[in-house]
Amino acid sequence: DRFEWMIEKATELGVNAILPVEAARSEKGLFEASRKRADRWVRIAREAGQQARRLRAPEILPALRLEPALGQAADCRYFLEEAGAPALLEQMPVARAPSAHLAILVGPEGGWTDSERGLAAQKGWQAVSLGPHILRAETAATASLAIVVNAWCSGKLPLQ
């Protein structure tokens, strides 16, 4: 239910794609269930897109395990970290190309393992924080997207 709520809110905030990722501490069974729930997730995104007056709903990609997911291409790649990382807003580039893509990796409820943190850093993902509080995954996803949308629409990063 929380993942479906996140799909709805991410759609309303304008994401282009949602990629479910399985990490070591992910909810058990979500990865296997993703094949069965894919049609429902697409429908949720479509309905949320209509409500938000979007021309196109985001693509719901097939679930991946963490290591292959870290190979996703984007101009800016951030993974949310609970503590000790710089603020997301401070790490966003001052300017961007109109075709730039940004990816945000939200961890599971139990957080990242040390090996997952190391792998993400090795693959070029930058650790960023949303502040001092520990957030649920769906709250972190929504908060990070709100920060990105605000930055892109406020003039710091003009939305193209």
DSSP file (Angstrom, degrees, kcal/mol; ACC not computed):
  #  RESIDUE AA STRUCTURE BP1 BP2  ACC     N-H-->O    O-->H-N    N-H-->O    O-->H-N    TCO  KAPPA ALPHA  PHI   PSI    X-CA   Y-CA   Z-CA
    1    1 A D     >        0   0    0      0, 0.0     4,-2.1     0, 0.0     5,-0.1   0.000 360.0 360.0 360.0 -41.1    0.0    0.0    0.0
    2    2 A R  H  >  +     0   0    0      1,-0.2     4,-2.1     2,-0.2     5,-0.1   0.881 360.0  51.2 -67.7 -36.4    2.8    2.4    0.8
    3    3 A F  H  > S+     0   0    0      2,-0.2     4,-2.2     1,-0.2    -1,-0.2   0.906 109.8  50.2 -65.8 -39.9    4.6    1.7   -2.4
    4    4 A E  H  > S+     0   0    0      2,-0.2     4,-2.1     1,-0.2    -2,-0.2   0.887 108.9  51.5 -65.7 -38.2    1.3    2.4   -4.3
    5    5 A W  H  X S+     0   0    0     -4,-2.1     4,-2.4     1,-0.2    -1,-0.2   0.903 108.8  51.9 -62.3 -40.9    0.9    5.7   -2.4
    6    6 A M  H  X S+     0   0    0     -4,-2.1     4,-2.9     2,-0.2     5,-0.3   0.893 106.9  52.9 -63.5 -40.0    4.5    6.6   -3.4
    7    7 A I  H  X S+     0   0    0     -4,-2.2     4,-2.2     2,-0.2    -1,-0.2   0.936 110.3  48.7 -59.1 -46.0    3.7    5.9   -7.1
    8    8 A E  H  X S+     0   0    0     -4,-2.1     4,-2.2     1,-0.2    -2,-0.2   0.941 115.6  41.9 -59.3 -50.0    0.7    8.2   -6.9
    9    9 A K  H  X S+     0   0    0     -4,-2.4     4,-1.8     2,-0.2    -2,-0.2   0.883 113.1  52.3 -69.7 -39.1    2.6   11.0   -5.3
   10   10 A A  H  <>S+     0   0    0     -4,-2.9     5,-2.1     2,-0.2     4,-0.4   0.891 110.0  50.5 -63.7 -38.2    5.6   10.6   -7.5
   11   11 A T  H ><5S+     0   0    0     -4,-2.2     3,-1.5    -5,-0.3    -2,-0.2   0.942 109.0  50.4 -62.6 -47.6    3.4   10.8  -10.5
   12   12 A E  H 3<5S+     0   0    0     -4,-2.2    -1,-0.2     1,-0.3    -2,-0.2   0.832 108.5  53.7 -60.2 -32.4    1.7   14.0   -9.2
   13   13 A L  T 3<5S-     0   0    0     -4,-1.8    -1,-0.3    -5,-0.1    -2,-0.2   0.482 122.3-104.9 -85.3  -3.1    5.2   15.5   -8.7
   14   14 A G  T < 5 +     0   0    0     -3,-1.5    -3,-0.2    -4,-0.4    -2,-0.1   0.651  55.3 165.0  99.9  16.3    6.2   14.8  -12.3
   15   15 A V      < -     0   0    0     -5,-2.1    -1,-0.2     1,-0.1     3,-0.1  -0.293  28.8-150.6 -65.0 154.0    8.6   11.8  -12.4
   16   16 A N  S    S+     0   0    0      1,-0.3    43,-2.6    42,-0.1     2,-0.3   0.737  75.0  11.6 -93.1 -28.6    9.1   10.2  -15.8
   17   17 A A  E     -a   59   0A   0     41,-0.3     2,-0.4    43,-0.0    -1,-0.3  -0.997  55.8-153.4-152.2 149.7    9.9    6.7  -14.6
   18   18 A I  E     -a   60   0A   0     41,-2.8    43,-2.6    -2,-0.3   -11,-0.0  -0.995  11.6-170.5-126.3 125.2    9.6    4.6  -11.4
   19   19 A L        -     0   0    0     -2,-0.4     2,-0.2    41,-0.2    44,-0.1  -0.930  16.4-142.8-118.4 105.9   12.0    1.6  -10.9
   20   20 A P        -     0   0    0      0, 0.0    44,-2.3     0, 0.0     2,-0.4  -0.503  23.4-163.5 -66.0 133.3   11.3   -0.7   -8.0
   21   21 A V  E     -b   64   0B   0     -2,-0.2     2,-0.6    42,-0.2    44,-0.2  -0.969  13.4-143.0-125.8 134.3   14.6   -1.8   -6.5
   22   22 A E  E     +b   65   0B   0     42,-2.5    44,-1.9    -2,-0.4     2,-0.2  -0.863  24.6 176.6 -97.8 123.1   15.3   -4.7   -4.2
   23   23 A A    >   -     0   0    0     -2,-0.6     3,-1.6    42,-0.2    89,-0.1  -0.636  48.1 -91.7-113.0 175.2   17.9   -4.1   -1.5
   24   24 A A  T 3  S+     0   0    0      1,-0.3    88,-0.1    -2,-0.2    -2,-0.0   0.848 127.1  38.9 -58.2 -35.8   19.1   -6.3    1.3
   25   25 A R  T 3  S+     0   0    0     86,-0.3    85,-0.6     2,-0.0    -1,-0.3   0.185  86.9 131.4-103.6  17.5   16.5   -4.8    3.7
   26   26 A S  S <  S-     0   0    0     -3,-1.6     2,-0.1     1,-0.1     3,-0.1  -0.275  75.1 -80.6 -65.0 156.0   13.6   -4.5    1.3
   27   27 A E    >   -     0   0    0      1,-0.1     3,-1.7     2,-0.1     4,-0.4  -0.381  57.7-106.7 -57.4 128.2   10.3   -5.7    2.3
   28   28 A K  T 3  S+     0   0    0      1,-0.2    -1,-0.1     2,-0.1    -3,-0.0  -0.337  99.9  16.2 -62.7 134.5   10.3   -9.5    1.8
   29   29 A G  T 3> S+     0   0    0     -3,-0.1     4,-2.5    -2,-0.1    -1,-0.2   0.241  91.1 108.0  91.0 -13.0    8.3  -10.6   -1.2
   30   30 A L  H <> S+     0   0    0     -3,-1.7     4,-1.5     2,-0.2    -2,-0.1   0.906  77.9  52.2 -64.5 -40.1    8.0   -7.2   -2.8
   31   31 A F  H  4 S+     0   0    0     -4,-0.4     4,-0.5     1,-0.2     3,-0.3   0.942 114.6  41.1 -61.7 -47.9   10.4   -8.1   -5.6
   32   32 A E  H >> S+     0   0    0      1,-0.2     3,-0.8     2,-0.2     4,-0.5   0.882 114.8  52.4 -67.0 -37.8    8.4  -11.3   -6.5
   33   33 A A  H 3X S+     0   0    0     -4,-2.5     4,-2.2     1,-0.2     3,-0.4   0.716  89.8  80.1 -70.8 -20.1    5.1   -9.6   -6.1
   34   34 A S  H 3X S+     0   0    0     -4,-1.5     4,-1.0    -3,-0.3    -1,-0.2   0.840  88.4  54.8 -59.7 -33.2    6.1   -6.8   -8.4
   35   35 A R  H <4 S+     0   0    0     -3,-0.8     4,-0.3    -4,-0.5    -1,-0.2   0.895 112.2  43.3 -65.9 -38.6    5.4   -9.0  -11.5
   36   36 A K  H  < S+     0   0    0     -4,-0.5     4,-0.3    -3,-0.4     3,-0.3   0.812 118.4  44.2 -75.4 -30.0    1.8   -9.5  -10.2
   37   37 A R  H  X S+     0   0    0     -4,-2.2     4,-2.6     1,-0.2     5,-0.2   0.510  83.9  97.2 -93.3  -5.3    1.3   -5.9   -9.2
   38   38 A A  H  X S+     0   0    0     -4,-1.0     4,-2.3     1,-0.2     5,-0.2   0.887  84.4  48.6 -55.4 -45.4    2.8   -4.3  -12.3
   39   39 A D  H  > S+     0   0    0     -4,-0.3     4,-2.1    -3,-0.3    -1,-0.2   0.909 112.3  49.2 -62.9 -41.2   -0.6   -3.8  -14.1
   40   40 A R  H  > S+     0   0    0     -4,-0.3     4,-2.5     1,-0.2    -2,-0.2   0.911 110.2  51.0 -63.5 -42.1   -2.1   -2.3  -10.9
   41   41 A W  H  X S+     0   0    0     -4,-2.6     4,-2.3     1,-0.2    -2,-0.2   0.887 109.2  50.8 -63.8 -39.0    0.9    0.1  -10.5
   42   42 A V  H  X S+     0   0    0     -4,-2.3     4,-2.5    -5,-0.2    -1,-0.2   0.913 110.5  49.6 -63.5 -42.3    0.5    1.2  -14.1
   43   43 A R  H  X S+     0   0    0     -4,-2.1     4,-2.7     2,-0.2     5,-0.2   0.911 110.0  50.6 -63.8 -42.6   -3.2    1.9  -13.5
   44   44 A I  H  X S+     0   0    0     -4,-2.5     4,-2.5     1,-0.2     5,-0.2   0.920 112.0  47.5 -60.5 -44.6   -2.4    3.9  -10.4
   45   45 A A  H  X S+     0   0    0     -4,-2.3     4,-2.4     2,-0.2    -2,-0.2   0.905 111.9  50.2 -64.3 -41.4    0.2    6.0  -12.3
   46   46 A R  H  X S+     0   0    0     -4,-2.5     4,-2.1     2,-0.2    -2,-0.2   0.933 112.9  45.7 -63.2 -45.9   -2.3    6.6  -15.1
   47   47 A E  H  X S+     0   0    0     -4,-2.7     4,-2.2     2,-0.2    -2,-0.2   0.899 113.9  48.4 -65.8 -40.7   -5.1    7.7  -12.8
   48   48 A A  H  X S+     0   0    0     -4,-2.5     4,-2.1    -5,-0.2    -1,-0.2   0.881 110.0  53.3 -66.1 -37.2   -2.7   10.0  -10.8
   49   49 A G  H  <>S+     0   0    0     -4,-2.4     5,-3.3    -5,-0.2    -2,-0.2   0.888 108.4  49.2 -64.1 -39.5   -1.4   11.4  -14.0
   50   50 A Q  H ><5S+     0   0    0     -4,-2.1     3,-1.3     3,-0.2    -2,-0.2   0.926 110.4  50.4 -64.4 -44.4   -4.9   12.2  -15.1
   51   51 A Q  H 3<5S+     0   0    0     -4,-2.2    -2,-0.2     1,-0.3    -1,-0.2   0.878 113.2  46.1 -60.7 -37.9   -5.7   13.9  -11.8
   52   52 A A  T 3<5S-     0   0    0     -4,-2.1    -1,-0.3    -5,-0.1    -2,-0.2   0.390 114.5-119.4 -86.0   3.2   -2.5   16.0  -12.1
   53   53 A R  T < 5 +     0   0    0     -3,-1.3     2,-0.3    -4,-0.2    -3,-0.2   0.860  55.2 162.3  59.3  39.2   -3.4   16.8  -15.7
   54   54 A R      < -     0   0    0     -5,-3.3    -1,-0.2    -6,-0.1     3,-0.1  -0.647  42.2-140.7 -84.7 146.1   -0.2   15.2  -17.0
   55   55 A L  S    S+     0   0    0     -2,-0.3     2,-0.4     1,-0.2    -1,-0.1   0.817  88.7  21.7 -72.8 -30.5   -0.1   14.3  -20.7
   56   56 A R  S    S-     0   0    0     -7,-0.1    -1,-0.2    -3,-0.0     3,-0.1  -0.998  76.1-130.9-143.2 134.1    1.7   11.1  -20.0
   57   57 A A        -     0   0    0     -2,-0.4   -11,-0.1    -3,-0.1   -12,-0.1  -0.436  42.4 -92.4 -75.7 156.5    2.0    8.9  -16.9
   58   58 A P        -     0   0    0      0, 0.0     2,-0.4     0, 0.0   -41,-0.3  -0.327  41.6-105.7 -67.2 153.7    5.4    7.8  -15.7
   59   59 A E  E     -a   17   0A   0    -43,-2.6   -41,-2.8    -3,-0.1     2,-0.8  -0.652  24.1-144.8 -77.4 132.6    6.7    4.5  -17.0
   60   60 A I  E     -a   18   0A   0     -2,-0.4   -41,-0.2   -43,-0.2   -18,-0.1  -0.891  23.2-154.2 -99.1 107.8    6.7    1.8  -14.3
   61   61 A L        -     0   0    0    -43,-2.6     2,-0.1    -2,-0.8     3,-0.1  -0.405  25.6 -90.0 -82.1 156.5    9.8   -0.3  -15.0
   62   62 A P        -     0   0    0      0, 0.0    -1,-0.1     0, 0.0   -27,-0.0  -0.416  55.4 -95.5 -64.0 140.7   10.3   -3.9  -14.1
   63   63 A A        -     0   0    0    -32,-0.2     2,-0.3    -2,-0.1   -42,-0.2  -0.207  44.5-167.8 -59.0 144.6   11.8   -4.4  -10.6
   64   64 A L  E     -b   21   0B   0    -44,-2.3   -42,-2.5    -3,-0.1     2,-0.1  -0.929  24.9-110.0-129.6 155.9   15.6   -4.9  -10.4
   65   65 A R  E  >  -b   22   0B   0     -2,-0.3     4,-1.8   -44,-0.2     5,-0.2  -0.451  46.4 -99.6 -75.6 162.7   17.9   -5.9   -7.7
   66   66 A L  H  > S+     0   0    0    -44,-1.9     4,-2.0     1,-0.2   -43,-0.1   0.895 114.3  56.0 -57.3 -50.1   20.2   -3.1   -6.4
   67   67 A E  H  4 S+     0   0    0      1,-0.2     3,-0.3     2,-0.2     4,-0.3   0.919 112.5  40.2 -57.4 -50.0   23.4   -3.8   -8.3
   68   68 A P  H >4 S+     0   0    0      0, 0.0     3,-1.4     0, 0.0    -1,-0.2   0.863 111.8  58.8 -65.6 -30.9   21.9   -3.7  -11.8
   69   69 A A  H >< S+     0   0    0     -4,-1.8     3,-1.8     1,-0.3    -2,-0.2   0.844  95.4  63.5 -64.5 -32.1   19.7   -0.8  -10.8
   70   70 A L  T 3< S+     0   0    0     -4,-2.0    -1,-0.3    -3,-0.3    -3,-0.1   0.636  91.4  67.3 -67.2 -12.5   22.8    1.2  -10.0
   71   71 A G  T <  S+     0   0    0     -3,-1.4    -1,-0.3    -4,-0.3    -2,-0.2   0.464  71.8 123.9 -84.8  -2.0   23.8    1.0  -13.7
   72   72 A Q    <   -     0   0    0     -3,-1.8     2,-0.3    -4,-0.1    31,-0.1  -0.357  63.9-122.1 -61.7 136.0   20.8    3.2  -14.6
   73   73 A A        +     0   0    0     -2,-0.1     2,-0.3    29,-0.0    -1,-0.1  -0.596  46.4 142.5 -83.3 139.9   22.0    6.2  -16.6
   74   74 A A        -     0   0    0     -2,-0.3    28,-0.2     1,-0.1     3,-0.2  -0.923  53.4-124.5-166.7 152.5   21.3    9.8  -15.4
   75   75 A D  S    S+     0   0    0     26,-1.4     2,-0.4    -2,-0.3    27,-0.2   0.870 106.4  27.7 -69.7 -36.8   23.1   13.1  -15.4
   76   76 A C  E    S-c  102   0C   0     25,-1.8    27,-2.9    -3,-0.1     2,-0.5  -0.995  73.2-173.9-126.9 125.0   22.7   13.4  -11.6
   77   77 A R  E     +c  103   0C   0     -2,-0.4    49,-2.8    47,-0.3     2,-0.4  -0.964   8.3 174.8-126.6 116.9   22.4   10.2   -9.5
   78   78 A Y  E     -cd 104 126C   0     25,-2.7    27,-2.8    -2,-0.5     2,-0.5  -0.930  16.9-160.4-121.3 140.9   21.6   10.5   -5.8
   79   79 A F  E     -cd 105 127C   0     47,-2.4    49,-2.1    -2,-0.4     2,-0.3  -0.990  28.8-119.2-119.8 134.0   20.9    8.0   -3.1
   80   80 A L  E     - d   0 128C   0     25,-2.7     2,-0.4    -2,-0.5    27,-0.2  -0.495  31.4-169.6 -74.4 131.0   19.2    9.1    0.0
   81   81 A E        -     0   0    0     47,-3.3    49,-0.4    -2,-0.3     4,-0.2  -0.922  23.2-137.1-122.4 145.3   21.2    8.5    3.2
   82   82 A E  S    S-     0   0    0     -2,-0.4     2,-0.3     1,-0.2    -1,-0.1   0.878  79.1  -0.5 -71.7 -38.7   20.0    8.8    6.7
   83   83 A A  S    S+     0   0    0      1,-0.1    -1,-0.2    46,-0.1    50,-0.0  -0.983 111.9  33.5-150.9 156.8   22.9   10.7    8.2
   84   84 A G  S    S+     0   0    0     -2,-0.3    -1,-0.1     1,-0.2    -2,-0.1   0.575  85.2 111.0  77.5   9.4   26.3   12.1    7.4
   85   85 A A  S    S-     0   0    0     -4,-0.2    -1,-0.2     1,-0.1    43,-0.2  -0.840  72.5-102.3-114.5 154.1   25.5   13.2    3.9
   86   86 A P        -     0   0    0      0, 0.0    43,-2.6     0, 0.0    45,-0.1  -0.297  51.4 -84.6 -68.6 159.7   25.2   16.7    2.5
   87   87 A A  B  >  -e  129   0D   0     41,-0.2     4,-1.1     1,-0.1     3,-0.2  -0.361  31.8-126.9 -66.0 141.5   21.7   18.1    1.8
   88   88 A L  H >> S+     0   0    0     41,-2.3     3,-1.0     1,-0.2     4,-0.9   0.924 108.6  53.0 -54.2 -49.4   20.1   17.1   -1.5
   89   89 A L  H >4 S+     0   0    0      1,-0.3     3,-0.6    40,-0.2    -1,-0.2   0.872 106.8  52.7 -58.6 -38.6   19.3   20.8   -2.4
   90   90 A E  H 34 S+     0   0    0      1,-0.2    -1,-0.3    -3,-0.2    -2,-0.2   0.752 109.2  50.2 -68.9 -23.7   23.0   21.8   -1.8
   91   91 A Q  H << S+     0   0    0     -4,-1.1    -1,-0.2    -3,-1.0    -2,-0.2   0.577  83.8 105.7 -93.7 -10.3   24.2   19.0   -4.1
   92   92 A M  S << S-     0   0    0     -4,-0.9   -16,-0.0    -3,-0.6    -3,-0.0  -0.458  81.8-101.9 -70.5 142.0   22.0   19.8   -7.1
   93   93 A P        -     0   0    0      0, 0.0    -1,-0.1     0, 0.0     3,-0.1  -0.264  18.7-130.5 -64.2 151.1   23.8   21.5  -10.0
   94   94 A V  S    S+     0   0    0      1,-0.1     2,-0.3    -3,-0.1    -2,-0.1   0.847  92.1  19.2 -70.4 -34.6   23.3   25.2  -10.4
   95   95 A A        -     0   0    0     62,-0.1     2,-0.3     2,-0.0    -1,-0.1  -0.943  69.8-172.6-134.1 155.9   22.5   24.8  -14.1
   96   96 A R        -     0   0    0     -2,-0.3     0, 0.0    62,-0.1     0, 0.0  -0.987  29.7-104.6-146.1 155.2   21.4   21.9  -16.2
   97   97 A A    >   -     0   0    0     -2,-0.3     3,-2.2     1,-0.1    63,-0.1  -0.485  37.3-114.4 -73.0 150.0   20.8   21.0  -19.8
   98   98 A P  T 3  S+     0   0    0      0, 0.0    62,-0.2     0, 0.0    -1,-0.1   0.788 118.3  48.9 -56.6 -27.0   17.2   20.9  -20.9
   99   99 A S  T 3  S+     0   0    0      2,-0.1    -2,-0.0    61,-0.0     0, 0.0   0.348  83.5 133.0 -94.8   6.7   17.6   17.2  -21.6
  100  100 A A    <   -     0   0    0     -3,-2.2     2,-0.4   -26,-0.1    -4,-0.0  -0.259  42.0-152.7 -62.9 143.3   19.2   16.4  -18.2
  101  101 A H        -     0   0    0      2,-0.0   -25,-1.8   -24,-0.0   -26,-1.4  -0.945   5.7-162.8-118.0 140.1   17.9   13.4  -16.2
  102  102 A L  E     -c   76   0C   0     -2,-0.4     2,-0.4   -27,-0.2   -25,-0.2  -0.971   3.4-163.9-122.3 136.1   18.1   13.1  -12.4
  103  103 A A  E     -c   77   0C   0    -27,-2.9   -25,-2.7    -2,-0.4     2,-0.5  -0.966   1.9-165.7-122.2 138.1   17.7    9.8  -10.5
  104  104 A I  E     -c   78   0C   0     -2,-0.4     2,-0.6   -27,-0.2   -25,-0.2  -0.989   7.1-155.4-124.0 126.2   17.0    9.4   -6.8
  105  105 A L  E     -c   79   0C   0    -27,-2.8   -25,-2.7    -2,-0.5     2,-0.5  -0.898   9.2-160.6-104.8 117.6   17.4    6.1   -5.1
  106  106 A V        -     0   0    0     -2,-0.6   -85,-0.1   -27,-0.2    31,-0.1  -0.846  15.4-132.8-101.4 129.8   15.3    5.7   -2.0
  107  107 A G        -     0   0    0     -2,-0.5    33,-0.1   -27,-0.2     5,-0.1  -0.180  24.6 -93.1 -77.4 170.4   16.3    3.1    0.4
  108  108 A P    >   -     0   0    0      0, 0.0     3,-2.2     0, 0.0   -82,-0.1  -0.245  47.3 -91.4 -75.3 170.3   14.2    0.4    2.2
  109  109 A E  T 3  S+     0   0    0      1,-0.3   -83,-0.1   -84,-0.2     3,-0.1   0.819 127.2  51.1 -54.3 -35.0   12.7    0.9    5.6
  110  110 A G  T 3  S-     0   0    0    -85,-0.6    -1,-0.3     1,-0.2   -84,-0.1   0.468 111.8-124.2 -83.8  -0.3   15.7   -0.6    7.3
  111  111 A G    <   -     0   0    0     -3,-2.2   -86,-0.3   -86,-0.1    -1,-0.2  -0.129  40.2 -47.1  82.6 175.8   18.2    1.7    5.5
  112  112 A W        -     0   0    0     -3,-0.1     2,-0.2   -88,-0.1   -30,-0.1  -0.497  52.1-124.2 -80.7 149.7   21.1    0.7    3.3
  113  113 A T     >  -     0   0    0     -2,-0.2     4,-2.2     1,-0.1     5,-0.2  -0.505  30.2-107.5 -82.2 164.2   23.7   -1.8    4.4
  114  114 A D  H  > S+     0   0    0      1,-0.2     4,-2.3     2,-0.2     5,-0.2   0.894 121.8  51.9 -60.1 -39.6   27.4   -0.7    4.4
  115  115 A S  H  > S+     0   0    0      1,-0.2     4,-2.3     2,-0.2    -1,-0.2   0.867 108.6  50.7 -67.3 -34.6   28.1   -2.8    1.4
  116  116 A E  H  > S+     0   0    0      2,-0.2     4,-2.5     1,-0.2    -1,-0.2   0.896 109.6  50.7 -68.5 -39.5   25.2   -1.2   -0.5
  117  117 A R  H  X S+     0   0    0     -4,-2.2     4,-2.4     2,-0.2    -2,-0.2   0.939 112.4  47.1 -60.0 -46.8   26.5    2.3    0.4
  118  118 A G  H  X S+     0   0    0     -4,-2.3     4,-2.5     1,-0.2    -2,-0.2   0.899 112.0  49.4 -62.8 -42.0   29.9    1.3   -0.9
  119  119 A L  H  X S+     0   0    0     -4,-2.3     4,-1.9     2,-0.2    -1,-0.2   0.914 110.4  50.3 -64.5 -43.4   28.5   -0.2   -4.1
  120  120 A A  H  <>S+     0   0    0     -4,-2.5     5,-2.7     2,-0.2    -2,-0.2   0.930 112.9  46.3 -61.0 -45.4   26.4    2.9   -4.8
  121  121 A A  H ><5S+     0   0    0     -4,-2.4     3,-1.5     1,-0.2    -2,-0.2   0.908 110.6  53.1 -63.0 -41.9   29.4    5.2   -4.3
  122  122 A Q  H 3<5S+     0   0    0     -4,-2.5    -1,-0.2     1,-0.3    -2,-0.2   0.845 107.5  52.0 -61.3 -34.5   31.6    3.0   -6.4
  123  123 A K  T 3<5S-     0   0    0     -4,-1.9    -1,-0.3    -5,-0.2    -2,-0.2   0.375 126.6 -99.4 -86.3   4.3   29.0    3.2   -9.2
  124  124 A G  T < 5S+     0   0    0     -3,-1.5     2,-0.4     1,-0.3   -47,-0.3   0.614  73.9 142.3  92.7  12.7   29.0    7.0   -9.1
  125  125 A W      < -     0   0    0     -5,-2.7     2,-0.5    -6,-0.2    -1,-0.3  -0.714  44.0-136.6 -86.1 138.2   25.9    7.7   -7.0
  126  126 A Q  E     -d   78   0C   0    -49,-2.8   -47,-2.4    -2,-0.4     2,-0.3  -0.825  12.5-127.2 -99.6 129.9   26.2   10.5   -4.5
  127  127 A A  E     +d   79   0C   0     -2,-0.5     2,-0.3   -49,-0.2   -47,-0.2  -0.576  35.5 174.6 -73.1 132.7   24.9   10.2   -1.0
  128  128 A V  E     -d   80   0C   0    -49,-2.1   -47,-3.3    -2,-0.3     2,-0.3  -0.942  17.7-140.2-137.1 159.9   22.5   13.0    0.0
  129  129 A S  B     -e   87   0D   0    -43,-2.6   -41,-2.3    -2,-0.3   -40,-0.2  -0.843  14.0-154.2-121.5 155.4   20.3   13.7    3.0
  130  130 A L        -     0   0    0      1,-0.4     3,-0.2   -49,-0.4   -43,-0.1   0.237  69.0 -78.7-106.1   9.3   16.9   15.1    3.6
  131  131 A G        -     0   0    0      1,-0.1    -1,-0.4   -49,-0.1     0, 0.0  -0.755  65.1 -46.8 123.9-170.8   17.7   16.3    7.1
  132  132 A P  S    S+     0   0    0      0, 0.0     2,-0.2     0, 0.0    -1,-0.1   0.580 101.1  89.7 -79.5 -10.3   18.1   15.0   10.6
  133  133 A H  S    S-     0   0    0     -3,-0.2     2,-0.6     1,-0.0    -3,-0.2  -0.613  75.4-123.9 -94.0 148.3   14.9   12.9   10.8
  134  134 A I        -     0   0    0     -2,-0.2     2,-0.3    -4,-0.0   -52,-0.0  -0.791  36.3-164.4 -86.3 122.9   14.5    9.3    9.8
  135  135 A L        -     0   0    0     -2,-0.6     2,-0.1     1,-0.1    -5,-0.0  -0.780  23.3-107.4-110.5 151.2   11.7    9.1    7.2
  136  136 A R     >  -     0   0    0     -2,-0.3     4,-2.8     1,-0.1     5,-0.2  -0.386  41.7-107.5 -64.8 156.0    9.7    6.2    5.9
  137  137 A A  H  > S+     0   0    0      1,-0.2     4,-2.4     2,-0.2     5,-0.2   0.902 119.4  48.4 -57.0 -45.1   10.6    5.3    2.3
  138  138 A E  H  > S+     0   0    0      1,-0.2     4,-1.9     2,-0.2    -1,-0.2   0.843 112.4  49.3 -69.0 -31.0    7.5    6.8    0.8
  139  139 A T  H  > S+     0   0    0     -3,-0.2     4,-2.9     2,-0.2     5,-0.2   0.911 111.0  50.1 -70.0 -42.7    7.9   10.0    2.7
  140  140 A A  H  X S+     0   0    0     -4,-2.8     4,-2.6     2,-0.2     5,-0.2   0.902 110.3  50.2 -61.8 -41.6   11.5   10.3    1.7
  141  141 A A  H  X S+     0   0    0     -4,-2.4     4,-2.1    -5,-0.2    -1,-0.2   0.946 114.2  43.9 -61.4 -48.0   10.6    9.7   -2.0
  142  142 A T  H  X S+     0   0    0     -4,-1.9     4,-2.3     1,-0.2    -2,-0.2   0.919 114.7  48.7 -65.5 -44.6    7.9   12.4   -1.9
  143  143 A A  H  X S+     0   0    0     -4,-2.9     4,-2.0     1,-0.2    -1,-0.2   0.915 111.7  48.9 -62.6 -43.9   10.1   14.9    0.1
  144  144 A S  H  X S+     0   0    0     -4,-2.6     4,-2.2    -5,-0.2    -1,-0.2   0.897 111.7  49.1 -65.6 -38.8   13.0   14.5   -2.3
  145  145 A L  H  X S+     0   0    0     -4,-2.1     4,-2.9    -5,-0.2     5,-0.2   0.888 108.9  52.9 -67.0 -37.9   10.9   14.9   -5.3
  146  146 A A  H  X S+     0   0    0     -4,-2.3     4,-2.4     2,-0.2    -2,-0.2   0.893 109.3  49.8 -63.2 -38.9    9.3   18.1   -3.9
  147  147 A I  H  X S+     0   0    0     -4,-2.0     4,-2.5     2,-0.2    -2,-0.2   0.935 112.8  46.4 -63.6 -46.4   12.8   19.5   -3.3
  148  148 A V  H  X S+     0   0    0     -4,-2.2     4,-2.6     2,-0.2     5,-0.2   0.936 113.7  47.4 -63.1 -47.7   13.8   18.7   -6.9
  149  149 A V  H  X S+     0   0    0     -4,-2.9     4,-2.2     1,-0.2    -1,-0.2   0.919 113.3  49.1 -61.3 -43.4   10.6   20.2   -8.4
  150  150 A N  H  X S+     0   0    0     -4,-2.4     4,-1.6    -5,-0.2     6,-0.3   0.920 112.1  48.0 -62.4 -44.1   11.0   23.3   -6.3
  151  151 A A  H  <>S+     0   0    0     -4,-2.5     6,-2.5     1,-0.2     5,-0.5   0.907 113.9  46.6 -63.9 -41.6   14.6   23.8   -7.2
  152  152 A W  H  <5S+     0   0    0     -4,-2.6     7,-1.2     1,-0.2     3,-0.3   0.839 118.9  40.4 -70.9 -31.8   13.9   23.3  -10.9
  153  153 A C  H  <5S+     0   0    0     -4,-2.2    -1,-0.2     5,-0.2    -2,-0.2   0.616 105.5  65.0 -92.0 -13.2   10.9   25.6  -10.9
  154  154 A S  T  <5S-     0   0    0     -4,-1.6    -1,-0.2    -5,-0.2    -2,-0.2   0.558 115.9-101.0 -88.2  -7.7   12.3   28.3   -8.6
  155  155 A G  T   5S+     0   0    0     -4,-0.5    -3,-0.1     2,-0.3    -4,-0.1   0.138 103.5  99.3 108.9 -21.5   15.1   29.4  -10.9
  156  156 A K  S   <S+     0   0    0     -5,-0.5    -4,-0.2     1,-0.3    -5,-0.1   0.947 108.4   9.5 -61.7 -45.6   17.9   27.5   -9.3
  157  157 A L  S    S-     0   0    0     -6,-2.5    -1,-0.3    -7,-0.2    -2,-0.3  -0.863  92.9-135.1-131.2  97.1   17.5   24.9  -12.0
  158  158 A P        -     0   0    0      0, 0.0     2,-0.4     0, 0.0    -5,-0.2  -0.286  18.4-125.9 -60.4 131.6   15.1   26.1  -14.6
  159  159 A L              0   0    0     -7,-1.2   -10,-0.0     1,-0.1    -6,-0.0  -0.642 360.0 360.0 -78.4 126.8   12.5   23.4  -15.6
  160  160 A Q              0   0    0     -2,-0.4    -1,-0.1   -62,-0.2   -61,-0.0   0.390 360.0 360.0-107.7 360.0   12.6   22.9  -19.3
